Amino acid sequence: MGRTTNSTLALFVGAVLGIITALHGLGNFGLKPVPGASRWAQWQVGGNDTFQIYALGHFLSEGQLPPPKSSASYLRSVDDEGNSLRADCIYFVDGTLPPSRWWSMTVADGRGSEPRSELTAGEAITSQSGELRVTISARPMPGNWIMPPNSSNLTLSFVVNEAVPGYDIALPAIKKASC
């Protein structure tokens, strides 16, 4: 009887630890810093990365389809000064658009869950040179505007689909305008 109880307890503890480890992996593994853009991180969804399954699982656990392997998915939760992105502040996201088939910029609460606000390549207003300025603000703003969800901390996601091969994607800067 004692052996059966110990075996059952060991299996139960092992299963619980496995679930905890997998959930931790879904939130962290596959997310790597971007070289040269230290405040950005990238989900590794393509190639033969060891932790690719966790990156794909992250999207599925959030109720999203994983991006295709031909895309690059970037994430950021701080401005250029290293302060957390907050819904009660106004931010300017400035950069040059990458030559790609499609891109999207999404703002979600700090956990990355619903609700989300998004701007896509089909909606964006750009300069003739390909410069893009997006304002993140709770109040309506002229030009490209994303309204953040009503939460304290925010996460900005930038997904580039089918970028031109050999072109380095210049990730946009995020500057706080006011709070």
ZIKABEL-V848315 format. One record per pair of residues at least 4 apart in sequence whose C-alpha atoms are under 6 Angstrom apart, sorted by the first residue. I is the first residue (numbers start at 0). GAP is how many residues later the second one is. Records with the same first field share a line. If there is no record, write none. Layout:
BEGIN
I->GAP / GAP
END
This chain:
BEGIN
9->4
24->4 / 29
25->28 / 31 / 32
28->22 / 25
29->13 / 14 / 21 / 22 / 25
30->11 / 12
31->9 / 10
32->8
33->4 / 6 / 7
39->35 / 36
40->33 / 34
41->31 / 32
42->30
43->8
44->7 / 24
45->23
52->4
55->10
56->4
58->5 / 7
59->4 / 5
69->92
70->89 / 90 / 91
71->87 / 88
72->85 / 86
73->83 / 84
74->81 / 82
75->79 / 80
76->7 / 8 / 78
77->4 / 5 / 6 / 7
78->4 / 95 / 96
79->94 / 95
84->68 / 69
85->66 / 67 / 68
86->61 / 65
88->89 / 90
89->46 / 47 / 87 / 88
90->44 / 45 / 84 / 85 / 86
91->42 / 43 / 82 / 83
92->40 / 41 / 80 / 81
93->38 / 39 / 78 / 79
94->36 / 37 / 77
95->34 / 35 / 36
96->33
97->71
98->64 / 65
99->62 / 63 / 64
100->60 / 61
101->19 / 59
102->17 / 18 / 56 / 57 / 58
103->15 / 16 / 54 / 55
104->13 / 14 / 52 / 53
105->11 / 12 / 50 / 51
106->9 / 10 / 41 / 48 / 49
107->4 / 8 / 46 / 47
108->42 / 44 / 45 / 46
109->43 / 44 / 45
125->4 / 5 / 6
126->4
133->10 / 11
134->10
135->9 / 10 / 11
136->10
137->9
140->4
END
